[in-house]
Amino acid sequence: MFLTLPESMHGDIVAYLATQLQEMMNLCRSLEEMNSAIVTINCCFDNFPIGVQAVGHCFLPTLQLVETCLSSCIAELCVKLSPARRMEVCQMVHGALRAAVAVLQKYQPNIRQLLQSKVGLKEDQSLSITIHSLTGLLSLDKQSTQPSEEDVCAKVSCPGVDNLTSLLELVCALMSYADLPLDTHTNCGMVLIFLRILLQGTSSKTIKKLEMPWRVDLSTDVCQLSIYCGMLNVLSASELGCLHPDTGTPVIHFIFRQLYEIGQRSTADSGMVLVVSRALLLLSRNLLNIGSVTVVEGILLEMLQFMWIHLEHYMDSVRHSAAGILHNLVKLGALLQNEGSNGCGVITTIMKEVVQIPAQKKSKYIGLAAVADEIGCQVLIDQMPHLVKDLLKALADPNLTSHVSSAVERLMLQHAGEVRDAALWRDMWVTPVLDMLAWVPPCQCGPLQAILATAVSRVPGLASHILPSSPTSTHLRTLLACFRLARRQGALDGPSRPGMWKGVVELEILEQALYHQDSEIRVSALSLLAVSHRSTEAFSPCELQLIKTYLVYNVNTEDPSSRQQTLALMKKVLTRLHGSSQVLFRKIEQGKAKKKELETDSNEAHLLKSYNTFLLWLLDFCFINLFPGANFGRRGSSLQVTYPDLH
């Protein structure tokens, strides 16, 4: 609502919202009230620019509220709670940390300016100082990493520093609480990194270690994983590319190896595996931003090993993260290659490993699709001459069907844009699919028909090649299935030509399918006419004539399945007639409003006349079929079609 107001009023709205937020925070006394205020603040960051500006006017009170809320939550967690109450408090902690991350991320310059004015913080801290300040968190010996004197701020007489320091103490304590969800631990790590960067150089005294009923130790795998995720989220690509002061290698190398080791130790914990895979996905994005061959080559083989293994993981989210890592690495290799660097080494390594992966592995087909997206399909065909044959052969495995069909579709479409000879592309991709449809069992026809539908969506003229001069039932069934899938995707919206439906198939062939001896083909042809991706798409007069043909030959069917499918499709026909007629009437009214005379033979008027003629024929046809002695199927179908028609 606020965004619809004139921009000149935004300043007043921001000031008013800031005042209201400040008053709301001042009135918070109980934990529930603080949580309610934090939920409101979090809403300000959800696609609400005015709200973001309003919170910017009171970012320090917001951090104070987060600190108080976390302190109250820790006080509750220190006592024995019921499982439901513990979960509720953990959710409050998560919300408070979300607010802290948003404030520290959005208003970092404002906070740094406050620290500069209060305690004389130096401006323009160098990258080496920033990295050295965070070195204590990257524990090489896995000992406890309690904040040290050299790189942590202290208690000085400054409200801003006091609040940030106290918030840092609370976050360090919460990171060691085992019952917090891993997402909350990740937020803890981000807040910790933000605060360590902001507070470096403000003083040289030690943070007080809070007394907790649980052991506060940041060297555990969960805490270290949270810290690494925080660094990958907070630090820039240039900072991650700096040399680690202890190892002499880039910081991103050290983070990767620590994440890799944590993943190796936590293979039985699906939650930890998921967080590690997401962290490595984020790391691969940072590698893409760094764009250095030296940085990539140092960890490429280990990252590929992790990625290939987790592409076979049983969790979809882990496989998705692993696929994202692969896409980023391939994109990085292509980018380096285009820039003239030795990016070929990255691409070559990935291609060699893809070729060597056994055919029964899902990762092989995910890898093929990823490589083809960046370097093209023809390169893969040159390396693997029997690629298409092997892919179609792998469709027989039901465990691989979805991955293989997806890879085939992407490779096929990619290759279509690379070759100029349409016949060569058709012979390589379409003809083998048609040949397989002639002998494969029905359970394997679905993926093959979906592949053909994708091809028809890209090249509608393929219909003339799919359908021979003397079509068999298999050819018709395949053609109709392809057209139905392509129509749902909106690929058959082109203008019709005389004697052709949608410019892709002859009306005579479609009419023959409507009274074919196979009931499945008849219903499939009616479905092609009735179902559209737009509920207001108008029927052409020839389509209405084809629907009449279907009803004449199929109204007396005694097959219950065919009769129910026919009635369902006729309801869709009538629904489309109603929706499209409203659109046509609206166009006519708009023409009258513009004082333009509507010609009697205009397209809209002609379609409305054909609608009226069809509905009158349908009513007459249904009543005629109620004659004495008509079978149950004829009478039932006629009555059930008549009811929605009269309505």
Residue pairs with C-beta under 8 A, 6 or more apart in sequence:
2 10
2 13
2 48
2 50
3 48
3 49
3 50
5 13
10 50
10 53
13 50
13 54
14 50
14 53
14 54
14 57
15 54
15 57
17 44
17 50
17 51
17 54
18 54
18 55
18 57
18 58
21 37
21 40
21 41
21 44
21 54
21 55
21 58
21 62
22 58
22 61
24 37
24 40
25 37
25 58
25 61
25 62
25 64
25 65
26 61
27 33
28 34
28 36
28 37
28 65
28 68
31 69
31 72
31 73
31 76
31 89
31 92
34 65
34 68
34 69
34 72
35 69
35 92
35 95
35 96
37 65
38 65
38 66
38 69
38 92
38 95
38 96
38 99
39 95
41 55
41 62
41 65
41 99
42 95
42 98
42 99
42 102
43 51
44 51
44 52
44 54
44 55
45 51
45 52
45 55
45 102
45 106
52 106
55 62
55 103
55 106
55 107
56 106
56 107
56 110
59 103
59 106
59 107
59 110
59 111
60 114
60 159
60 160
60 163
62 99
62 103
63 100
63 103
63 104
63 163
63 164
63 167
64 163
66 96
66 97
66 99
66 100
66 103
66 167
67 163
67 166
67 167
67 170
69 92
69 96
70 93
70 96
70 97
70 167
70 170
70 171
70 174
71 166
71 170
73 89
73 92
73 93
73 96
74 170
74 173
74 174
74 210
74 212
76 85
76 89
77 86
77 89
77 177
77 179
78 212
78 213
81 89
86 179
90 179
90 180
90 181
90 184
93 174
93 180
93 184
94 180
94 181
94 183
94 184
94 187
97 171
97 174
97 184
97 187
97 188
97 191
98 187
100 167
100 187
100 191
101 187
101 190
101 191
101 194
104 111
104 190
104 191
104 194
104 195
104 198
105 194
108 194
108 198
111 160
111 164
111 198
112 121
112 198
114 160
115 121
115 160
115 161
115 198
115 199
115 202
116 122
116 123
118 158
118 160
118 161
119 156
119 158
119 161
119 202
119 203
121 201
121 202
122 201
125 200
125 201
127 238
127 239
127 242
128 242
128 245
129 200
129 201
130 197
130 200
130 235
130 239
131 239
131 242
131 243
131 244
131 245
131 251
132 151
132 245
133 151
133 196
133 197
133 200
134 151
134 193
134 196
134 197
134 231
135 151
135 244
135 245
135 246
136 145
136 147
136 148
136 150
136 151
137 145
137 192
137 193
137 196
137 218
137 227
137 231
138 227
138 244
138 251
138 254
138 255
138 258
139 145
139 218
139 219
139 224
140 246
140 247
142 219
143 219
144 217
144 218
144 219
145 218
145 219
146 172
146 209
146 216
146 218
147 168
147 172
147 196
147 206
147 207
148 206
149 204
149 205
149 206
150 204
151 196
151 200
152 168
152 196
152 199
152 200
152 206
152 207
153 161
153 164
153 165
153 199
153 200
153 201
153 202
153 203
153 205
153 207
154 165
154 202
154 203
154 204
154 205
154 206
154 207
155 161
155 162
155 165
155 203
155 205
155 208
156 162
156 202
156 203
161 199
161 202
161 203
164 195
164 198
164 199
165 199
165 207
167 191
167 195
168 192
168 195
168 196
168 199
168 207
169 207
169 208
169 209
169 210
170 210
171 188
171 191
171 192
171 195
172 192
172 207
172 210
172 216
172 218
173 210
173 212
173 216
174 180
174 184
174 188
175 185
175 188
175 189
175 192
175 218
175 222
175 223
175 226
176 212
176 214
176 215
176 216
176 217
176 218
176 220
176 223
177 214
178 214
178 222
180 188
182 222
182 271
182 272
182 274
182 275
185 222
185 223
185 225
185 226
186 226
186 229
186 230
186 275
188 226
188 230
189 223
189 225
189 226
189 227
189 228
189 229
189 230
189 231
190 229
190 230
190 233
190 234
191 230
192 226
192 227
192 230
193 227
193 230
193 231
193 233
193 234
193 235
194 230
194 234
197 234
209 216
210 216
217 223
218 224
218 227
221 262
221 265
221 266
221 272
222 272
224 258
224 262
225 259
225 262
225 272
225 275
225 276
225 279
228 255
228 258
228 259
228 279
229 275
229 278
229 279
229 282
231 240
231 251
231 255
232 240
232 255
232 279
232 282
232 283
232 286
233 282
235 251
237 286
237 289
237 290
238 290
239 251
240 250
240 251
240 252
240 255
240 286
240 290
241 250
241 251
241 252
241 290
241 292
241 295
242 250
242 251
243 249
243 250
243 251
244 250
244 251
244 253
244 254
247 253
247 254
249 298
250 295
250 298
252 283
252 286
252 287
252 290
252 295
252 299
253 295
253 298
253 299
255 283
256 280
256 283
256 299
256 302
256 303
257 299
257 302
259 276
259 279
259 280
259 283
260 280
260 302
260 306
262 272
262 276
263 272
263 273
263 276
263 277
263 280
263 306
266 272
266 273
266 276
267 273
270 315
270 318
273 310
273 313
273 315
273 318
274 315
274 317
274 318
274 321
277 310
277 313
277 317
277 318
277 321
277 322
277 325
278 321
280 303
280 306
280 307
280 321
280 325
281 321
281 324
281 325
281 328
284 303
284 324
284 325
284 328
284 329
284 332
285 328
287 295
287 296
287 328
287 329
287 332
288 328
288 331
288 332
288 335
291 332
291 335
291 336
291 339
293 336
293 341
293 342
293 343
293 345
293 346
296 329
296 332
296 336
296 346
297 345
297 346
300 329
300 346
300 349
301 349
303 325
303 329
304 329
304 349
304 350
304 353
306 322
306 325
307 322
307 325
307 326
307 329
308 353
308 357
308 363
310 318
310 319
310 321
310 322
311 319
311 322
311 323
311 326
311 361
311 362
311 363
311 366
311 367
312 319
312 361
312 362
312 363
313 319
313 322
319 362
323 366
323 370
326 350
326 366
326 367
326 370
327 370
327 373
329 346
329 350
330 346
330 347
330 350
330 370
330 371
330 373
330 374
330 375
331 374
332 343
332 346
333 343
333 344
333 345
333 346
333 347
333 350
333 374
334 343
334 347
334 374
334 375
335 343
336 342
336 343
336 346
337 343
337 344
337 347
347 371
347 374
347 375
350 367
350 371
351 371
351 380
351 383
353 367
354 364
354 367
354 368
354 371
355 383
355 384
357 363
357 364
357 367
358 364
359 390
359 393
359 394
360 397
360 400
362 399
362 400
362 403
365 391
365 394
365 400
365 403
365 404
365 406
365 407
366 403
366 407
368 380
368 387
368 391
368 407
368 411
369 406
369 407
369 410
369 411
371 379
371 380
372 380
372 410
372 411
372 414
373 410
373 414
376 414
376 418
377 411
377 412
377 414
377 415
377 418
378 415
378 418
378 419
380 387
380 411
381 387
381 388
381 415
384 390
387 411
388 408
388 428
388 429
388 432
389 432
391 404
391 407
391 408
391 411
392 408
392 432
392 433
392 436
392 448
394 400
394 404
395 401
395 404
395 405
395 408
395 444
395 447
395 448
396 440
396 444
397 404
401 447
404 447
405 447
405 450
405 451
408 429
408 451
409 450
409 451
409 454
412 429
412 451
412 454
412 455
413 454
413 458
415 425
415 428
415 429
416 425
416 429
416 458
416 459
419 425
422 459
426 462
426 465
429 455
430 452
430 455
430 462
430 465
430 466
433 448
433 451
433 452
433 455
434 452
434 466
434 478
436 444
436 448
437 445
437 448
437 449
437 474
437 478
438 474
440 448
445 478
445 481
448 478
449 478
449 481
449 482
449 485
450 485
452 462
452 466
452 478
452 481
452 482
453 481
453 482
453 483
453 484
453 485
453 486
453 489
454 485
454 486
455 462
455 482
456 462
456 463
456 466
456 482
456 483
456 486
456 491
456 504
457 485
457 486
457 489
457 491
458 491
460 486
460 491
460 492
460 494
460 502
460 503
460 504
461 504
463 479
463 482
463 483
463 504
463 505
466 475
466 478
466 479
466 482
467 475
467 476
467 479
467 505
467 509
468 475
471 479
471 509
473 516
473 518
473 521
476 509
476 513
476 516
476 518
476 521
477 518
477 520
477 521
477 524
479 505
480 513
480 521
480 524
480 525
480 527
480 528
481 524
483 492
483 504
483 505
483 528
484 524
484 527
484 528
484 531
486 492
487 528
487 531
487 532
487 533
488 531
488 533
489 533
490 533
490 534
492 502
492 504
493 502
494 502
494 503
494 504
495 503
496 502
496 503
496 540
496 542
497 503
499 506
499 507
499 508
500 506
500 507
501 507
501 510
501 542
501 543
507 542
507 546
510 525
510 528
510 529
510 546
511 546
511 549
513 521
513 522
513 524
513 525
514 522
514 525
514 526
514 546
514 549
514 550
514 553
514 554
515 522
515 549
515 550
515 553
515 554
516 522
516 525
519 557
519 559
519 561
519 562
522 550
522 553
522 554
522 562
523 562
523 565
523 566
523 569
525 550
526 547
526 550
526 566
526 569
527 565
527 569
529 543
529 546
529 547
529 550
529 573
530 547
530 569
530 570
530 572
530 573
530 576
531 569
531 572
532 576
535 575
535 576
535 579
536 576
536 579
536 580
536 582
536 583
537 576
537 580
538 580
538 583
538 584
538 607
539 547
539 573
539 576
539 577
539 580
539 607
539 610
539 611
539 614
540 607
541 606
541 607
541 610
544 610
544 611
544 614
547 573
547 614
548 614
548 617
548 621
550 566
551 618
551 621
551 641
552 621
554 562
554 566
555 621
555 625
555 633
555 634
555 637
555 638
556 625
556 630
556 631
556 633
556 634
556 637
557 563
557 566
557 633
557 637
558 631
558 632
558 633
563 633
563 636
563 637
566 637
567 637
567 640
567 641
570 641
570 644
571 644
574 644
574 645
577 611
577 614
577 615
580 607
581 608
581 611
584 604
584 607
584 608
585 608
587 604
588 598
588 604
588 605
588 608
591 598
592 598
598 604
598 605
599 605
615 645
618 641
618 645
619 642
619 645
619 646
621 638
622 638
622 639
622 641
622 642
622 645
623 638
623 642
625 634
625 635
625 637
625 638
626 635
626 638
626 639
630 638
